[in-house]
Amino acid sequence: MTQLPLYNWLKERAAGVMLHISSLPSDTGIGNLGAGAYRYIDFLNTTGISIWQICPLGPTGFGDSPYQCFSAFAGNPYFIDLQPLLQEGLITKEEYGSLADLPLDHVDYGALYLAIWPVLRKAYERFKTSNKKQFLDYGSVAKFQKDQGHWLEDYALFISLKESFGDKCWLDWPPEYSDAQLAKSQNFSNDVKNAADAHVFFQYLFYAQLNKLRAYAGSRGVEIMGDAPIFVALDSSDVWANSELFQLKKNGQPKAVAGVPPDYFAVDGQLWGNPLYDWAMHEETGFAWWIQRIKSNLEFYDIVRLDHFRGFESYWSVPSTETTARNGTWIPCPGLELFKALCKACPKAKLVAEDLGEITEEVNELRAITGLPGMAVLQFAFDGDADNTYLPHNYESNCVAYSGTHDNDTSLGWYQALDDETQDYIRCYLGITGDTIAWDLVRAAIESSALLAIFPLQDLMSLGNEARLNTPGIPAGNWQWRYQPYQLDQLQSDSSTYLREHLALYGR
């Protein structure tokens, strides 16, 4: 008897656009959950696009990567829309205006860090002084604390302690604080307590504003698809408060770290440095932490893309003494048991498998059993092999076709960097001149048999490598690109009708 897949949710053709929240326009130095996001949803609605894919929304640390966050459950306070706080008197015009010197066309994370935190802290102090139980219609702060109790207290204490110790990694804190259980028994200063309460308030604002945005998106026929990185950062409240769930030495240092072997993106592989899970302990707990995590992701997103799905079958374990990811070992893990537990706890979850990289038959089998849609990236398709799984004629329907991802160059930048022979092959395969290559790849994704087609906004805008969001393996200068309002207005004016008609032509 053929085994039915655990999940089988992707049944209709649709299209989406990829754009991280940070790339939205605003006058506070970074995209946020305010007017720019609502305007973007309206644009998607006018084009017939029904999915908005974003990167992880967690609070970022050194390097500003949304894939290395201080918590797998928290939201990034940078994304809080400050306009309601201004309108309700929690911040002044002068304080709001202090962010006006931040750039509009990119994110300057250093300047943002210095400018936004004093404003957020003043907003919290005024809310605290008001003795109000809630802000606007955001619901009760106390109820939010109760509902998010499984992570919020740990996170707030972690961040407040981190601030008190000069933003050092928790491994460098005094021993009575680097041990989370010991830390919770300490008598904290008023400053630490107040800082923890402030971070609870920031999460309260973030969650409420994201819920409002998601509800608005739903009313406009748009679902939000977000990423869940498979690993968490070593310097995170997740590891600090749940050290037993990770492969750590007695001193807290990782026994081995995560990464991937040499691939398309990096000749030395990618040494991510994340601690590895103690999967035996996760099994022993019935995967409770993972279930809570996915449930939390489903509070953020309608669809969750599981980053590095390959790591749920076996993970690349690199000795912590290595300086590259070359010398690692694939170690099996209980991925199927995890997904059975997730399916029981979240039977209606819409999950996507990021199954790029070195994929084995075992990984393909796991994805087939789980039923999760995989990914096909057109920029990986044109190596001259007609059997390349990323060529559109090889797609299965339970699949998400991408022109490129947040880790790729823009399609225009990618094409311009190719050799003449590869460019010629692309033109022959797609039957194009190559003069509008970004749109050519967008059309190829739309016209493919993949049930879901997604493309970065940069490709719809035909932007070059100046608009690249991230270059894997490069530690600085990423996650900075932002578009300007006039660019979206121009795109809507020039292309929304064509895009809607083309999507309809191919049943999306």
C-alpha positions in Angstrom: 0.0 0.0 0.0 1.4 3.4 -1.0 2.1 5.7 1.9 0.2 9.0 1.7 2.3 12.1 2.3 2.0 13.8 5.7 1.1 17.1 4.0 -0.6 17.9 0.7 -1.5 21.5 0.8 -0.2 23.0 -2.5 -3.0 22.3 -5.0 -3.6 25.5 -6.9 -1.3 27.5 -9.2 -0.2 30.9 -7.7 2.6 33.4 -7.8 4.5 35.4 -5.3 7.1 38.1 -4.9 10.1 38.0 -2.6 10.9 41.1 -0.6 12.3 41.4 2.9 10.7 43.8 5.3 14.0 45.7 5.6 13.8 46.6 1.9 10.6 48.6 2.2 10.6 52.4 2.1 10.2 54.4 5.3 11.5 57.5 6.9 13.1 55.6 9.9 16.1 54.1 8.3 14.7 50.6 7.6 11.6 49.1 6.2 8.9 48.4 8.8 5.4 47.2 9.4 3.8 50.5 8.6 2.6 52.4 5.5 5.2 51.1 3.1 4.2 47.5 3.9 0.5 48.2 3.3 1.3 50.0 0.1 3.3 47.0 -1.1 0.4 44.7 -0.3 -1.9 46.9 -2.4 0.6 46.6 -5.3 0.5 42.8 -5.0 -3.2 42.9 -5.0 -3.4 45.0 -8.2 -1.1 42.6 -10.0 -2.9 39.4 -9.0 0.0 38.1 -7.0 -1.2 36.2 -3.9 2.0 35.5 -1.9 4.5 37.8 -0.3 7.7 36.0 0.7 10.0 37.5 3.3 13.1 36.5 5.2 13.1 35.7 8.9 11.8 38.5 11.2 14.0 37.9 14.3 16.2 40.5 16.0 19.6 40.4 14.3 23.1 40.6 15.8 26.6 41.2 14.4 26.5 41.0 10.6 22.7 42.0 10.5 21.7 38.6 9.0 18.1 37.6 9.6 19.4 34.0 9.6 21.5 34.7 12.7 19.0 36.0 15.3 19.0 36.5 19.1 15.8 34.4 19.2 13.8 32.0 17.0 10.6 33.4 18.5 11.1 37.2 18.8 10.5 39.9 16.3 13.0 42.5 15.3 12.2 45.8 17.0 13.7 47.7 14.1 10.5 46.7 12.2 8.1 48.4 14.6 6.1 51.2 12.9 6.8 54.3 15.0 3.9 56.3 13.6 1.3 55.0 16.0 3.7 55.8 18.9 4.1 59.3 17.6 0.4 59.8 17.2 -0.3 58.6 20.7 2.4 60.7 22.3 4.8 57.9 23.3 7.4 59.6 21.2 7.8 63.3 20.3 8.1 64.8 16.8 11.7 65.7 17.7 12.5 62.1 18.6 10.9 60.8 15.5 12.7 63.4 13.5 16.0 62.2 14.9 15.8 59.3 12.4 15.3 61.5 9.4 19.0 61.7 8.7 19.2 57.9 8.1 19.5 57.0 4.4 16.4 56.2 2.4 18.0 54.0 -0.3 19.8 51.5 1.9 20.0 50.4 5.6 22.9 51.7 7.6 22.7 49.3 10.5 25.4 51.0 12.6 23.7 54.4 12.4 20.3 52.8 12.8 21.4 51.0 16.0 22.6 54.3 17.5 19.4 56.2 16.5 16.5 54.0 17.0 17.1 52.4 20.4 16.9 55.7 22.4 13.6 56.4 20.7 12.1 53.0 21.5 13.2 53.2 25.1 11.6 56.6 25.6 8.4 55.2 24.2 8.5 52.4 26.7 9.2 54.7 29.6 6.2 56.9 28.7 4.0 53.8 28.3 5.1 52.6 31.7 4.4 55.9 33.3 0.9 56.0 31.8 0.0 52.9 33.8 -2.1 51.7 30.9 -2.7 48.0 30.4 -2.6 48.1 26.7 -1.7 50.3 23.7 -4.4 51.3 21.3 -6.3 48.1 20.2 -3.2 45.9 20.5 -4.7 43.9 23.4 -3.5 43.4 26.9 0.2 43.4 27.6 -0.4 40.9 30.4 -2.2 38.5 28.1 0.5 38.8 25.5 3.1 37.9 28.2 1.0 34.9 29.3 0.4 33.7 25.7 4.1 33.9 24.8 5.4 32.7 28.2 7.2 29.7 26.7 9.9 32.0 25.3 9.3 35.7 26.1 10.7 35.8 29.7 13.9 34.0 28.7 14.4 36.3 25.7 13.7 39.5 27.6 16.1 38.6 30.4 18.7 37.4 27.9 18.7 40.7 26.0 18.7 42.8 29.1 21.7 40.9 30.5 23.4 41.1 27.2 23.0 44.9 27.2 24.3 45.1 30.8 27.4 43.1 29.8 28.3 45.3 26.9 26.6 43.2 24.3 29.0 40.4 24.8 28.1 36.8 23.8 26.5 35.0 26.8 29.6 32.6 26.8 31.6 35.6 28.0 29.3 36.6 30.8 30.1 35.9 34.5 29.4 32.2 35.2 26.4 33.0 37.5 24.7 34.6 34.4 26.0 32.4 31.6 24.2 29.5 33.2 20.5 30.4 32.5 19.1 28.5 35.5 21.6 30.2 37.9 20.9 33.6 36.2 17.2 33.3 36.9 17.8 32.9 40.6 19.9 36.2 40.9 18.7 39.4 42.4 18.7 41.8 39.4 19.3 45.5 39.5 16.4 47.8 38.6 18.1 48.6 35.4 18.2 45.0 34.3 14.5 44.5 35.3 13.4 47.6 33.5 15.3 46.7 30.4 13.7 43.3 30.4 10.2 44.8 30.7 11.0 47.2 27.9 11.9 44.3 25.6 8.6 42.6 26.5 6.9 45.8 25.4 8.8 46.0 22.1 7.7 42.4 21.4 4.2 43.2 22.2 4.2 46.1 19.7 5.9 43.9 17.0 3.5 41.0 17.4 0.4 43.3 17.3 1.5 45.2 14.3 2.5 42.1 12.4 -0.9 40.5 13.2 -2.6 43.6 11.8 -0.5 43.6 8.7 -1.2 39.9 8.1 -4.9 40.5 8.6 -4.8 43.3 6.0 -2.9 41.1 3.6 -5.5 38.4 4.0 -8.3 40.9 3.2 -6.4 41.8 0.0 -6.0 38.1 -1.0 -2.3 38.0 -0.1 -0.6 35.3 2.1 2.7 35.9 3.8 5.4 33.3 3.4 8.3 33.5 5.8 11.5 31.6 6.5 12.4 29.4 9.4 16.1 28.9 9.5 16.9 25.3 10.5 19.6 26.4 13.0 19.6 29.0 15.7 22.5 31.3 16.5 24.9 30.3 19.3 24.5 33.8 20.8 20.8 33.5 21.3 18.3 33.1 24.1 17.3 29.8 22.5 20.7 28.2 23.2 21.3 30.1 26.5 18.0 29.0 28.0 17.8 25.5 26.4 21.5 24.4 26.4 20.4 20.7 26.9 18.9 20.7 23.4 22.2 21.4 21.7 25.6 19.7 21.2 27.6 21.8 23.7 30.6 21.2 25.9 30.4 21.8 29.6 31.7 25.3 29.2 28.9 26.1 26.7 31.1 26.1 23.6 29.8 24.0 20.7 31.3 20.5 20.2 30.8 21.0 16.4 29.1 23.6 14.3 26.8 23.7 11.3 27.5 24.5 7.7 27.4 23.0 4.2 30.2 21.5 2.1 31.6 23.3 -1.0 28.8 24.2 -3.4 27.6 26.7 -6.0 27.9 29.6 -3.6 31.3 28.9 -1.9 34.3 26.8 -2.9 35.2 26.2 0.8 31.6 25.5 1.7 29.8 27.7 4.2 30.8 27.6 7.8 27.7 29.0 9.5 29.0 28.3 13.0 25.6 27.5 14.5 25.5 24.9 17.3 24.0 21.6 16.3 21.0 20.0 17.8 21.1 17.1 20.3 18.5 15.2 18.3 18.3 12.4 20.9 17.1 15.0 23.5 14.6 16.5 21.1 13.2 13.0 20.5 13.0 12.4 24.2 10.9 15.5 24.6 8.6 14.6 21.7 10.1 17.5 19.7 8.4 20.0 22.0 10.7 22.8 21.2 10.3 22.3 17.5 6.5 22.2 17.8 6.5 25.4 19.7 8.8 27.0 17.2 6.7 26.1 14.2 3.5 27.1 16.0 5.2 30.5 16.6 6.2 30.8 13.0 2.6 30.1 12.0 1.6 33.2 14.1 3.9 35.2 11.9 3.2 33.6 8.5 0.6 31.8 6.5 3.2 29.7 4.8 6.6 28.7 6.3 9.6 27.9 4.2 11.9 25.5 6.1 15.4 26.7 5.3 18.0 24.0 4.6 15.5 21.1 4.5 18.4 18.9 3.6 19.6 19.2 7.2 16.5 17.4 8.5 17.7 14.2 6.9 21.3 14.6 7.9 23.4 17.6 8.9 26.9 18.7 8.0 28.9 18.6 11.2 32.1 20.5 11.2 34.6 20.3 14.1 34.6 23.6 16.0 38.3 24.1 15.4 38.0 24.2 11.6 38.2 27.6 9.8 36.3 26.4 6.7 33.4 24.0 6.1 35.4 21.6 3.9 36.2 19.0 6.6 32.8 18.0 7.9 30.7 14.8 8.1 27.1 14.1 7.2 25.3 12.8 10.3 21.8 11.4 10.1 19.0 12.8 12.2 15.4 11.8 13.0 13.7 14.1 10.4 10.8 11.8 9.6 9.9 11.4 13.3 10.1 15.2 13.7 7.7 15.8 10.8 5.3 13.2 12.1 5.2 15.0 15.4 4.8 18.4 13.6 2.0 17.0 11.4 0.1 15.7 14.5 0.5 19.1 16.3 0.0 21.3 13.2 -1.9 19.3 10.6 -3.0 22.3 8.5 0.5 23.9 8.4 1.6 25.1 4.9 5.3 24.2 4.8 7.8 24.5 1.9 11.1 22.6 1.8 14.2 24.6 0.8 15.9 21.6 -0.8 18.8 23.2 -2.5 22.4 22.1 -2.3 23.7 18.5 -2.1 20.6 16.5 -2.3 20.6 12.7 -2.0 18.0 10.1 -2.6 17.4 10.0 1.2 16.6 13.7 1.2 14.3 13.3 -1.8 12.6 10.4 -0.1 12.0 12.5 3.1 10.5 15.3 1.1 8.2 12.8 -0.8 7.0 11.3 2.5 6.4 14.7 4.1 4.7 15.9 0.9 6.4 19.4 1.1 6.9 21.3 -2.1 10.5 21.7 -3.0 12.4 24.5 -4.8 13.7 25.0 -8.3 15.9 28.0 -9.0 16.3 29.0 -12.6 19.7 30.6 -12.1 21.0 27.1 -11.3 19.4 25.5 -14.4 21.7 26.4 -17.3 24.8 24.2 -17.1 24.1 22.7 -20.5 22.6 19.5 -19.1 19.1 18.8 -20.4 18.5 16.7 -17.3 19.2 19.5 -14.9 16.3 19.4 -12.4 16.1 23.2 -12.3 15.2 23.4 -16.0 11.4 24.1 -16.3 10.7 21.0 -18.5 11.9 18.8 -15.6 9.7 20.4 -12.8 7.2 18.4 -10.9 4.0 20.2 -10.0 4.5 20.1 -6.2 7.3 22.7 -6.5 8.1 26.4 -6.1 9.9 27.8 -9.1 12.2 30.8 -8.5 13.9 33.1 -10.8 16.4 33.7 -8.0 16.5 33.8 -4.2 17.7 36.3 -1.5 21.1 34.6 -1.8 21.4 35.0 -5.5 22.4 38.0 -7.5 19.6 39.7 -9.3 18.7 38.0 -12.6 20.2 40.9 -14.5 23.4 40.9 -12.5 23.7 37.1 -12.8 23.2 37.1 -16.5 25.6 39.9 -17.2 28.4 38.0 -15.3 27.9 34.8 -17.4 30.2 33.8 -20.2 29.1 34.1 -23.8 28.4 30.4 -24.2 26.1 30.2 -21.2 24.3 33.3 -22.2 23.7 31.8 -25.7 22.4 28.6 -24.2 19.9 30.5 -22.0 18.7 32.5 -25.0 18.3 29.3 -27.1 16.5 27.4 -24.3 14.1 30.2 -23.5 13.7 31.5 -27.1 14.6 35.0 -26.2 17.0 37.8 -27.2 18.1 38.3 -23.6 17.4 42.1 -23.7 14.9 41.7 -20.9 16.5 38.8 -19.1 15.0 39.5 -15.6 11.4 39.4 -17.1 12.4 36.4 -19.2 13.1 34.4 -16.1 10.0 35.7 -14.4 7.9 34.6 -17.4 9.7 31.2 -17.4 8.8 30.7 -13.7 5.2 31.8 -14.4 4.8 29.5 -17.4 6.3 26.5 -15.8 4.4 23.5 -14.4 5.4 24.4 -10.8 2.3 25.2 -8.9 3.9 28.1 -7.2 6.2 30.7 -8.9 8.1 33.3 -7.0 10.5 36.0 -8.1 12.3 38.8 -6.2 11.0 42.4 -6.6 14.4 43.3 -8.0 13.7 41.1 -11.0 10.3 42.8 -11.7 12.2 46.1 -11.5 15.0 44.8 -13.8 17.7 45.9 -11.4 21.3 44.9 -11.6 23.8 43.7 -8.9 23.6 47.0 -7.1 20.3 45.7 -5.8 21.6 42.3 -4.6 20.4 41.7 -1.0 22.9 39.0 0.2 26.1 37.4 -0.9 26.7 34.1 1.1 30.1 33.8 2.6 30.6 37.6 2.7 30.3 38.8 6.3 29.6 42.5 5.8 27.6 44.7 3.4 24.5 42.5 3.1 20.8 43.0 3.8 21.0 46.7 2.9 19.1 47.2 -0.3 15.9 49.2 -0.3 13.6 50.4 -3.0 12.2 53.9 -3.3 8.4 54.6 -3.5 8.7 56.0 -7.0 10.1 52.6 -8.2 7.1 50.7 -7.0 4.7 53.4 -8.5 6.5 53.1 -11.8 6.4 49.3 -11.8 2.7 49.4 -11.0 2.0 51.9 -13.8 4.1 50.1 -16.4 3.6 46.5 -15.6 0.7 45.6 -13.3 -1.8 45.0 -16.1 0.6 42.9 -18.1 1.6 40.9 -15.0 -2.0 40.3 -14.0 -2.9 39.2 -17.6 0.1 36.9 -17.9 -0.6 35.3 -14.5 -4.2 34.7 -15.6 -3.0 33.3 -19.0 -1.1 30.6 -17.1 -3.7 29.9 -14.5 -2.1 31.7 -11.6 
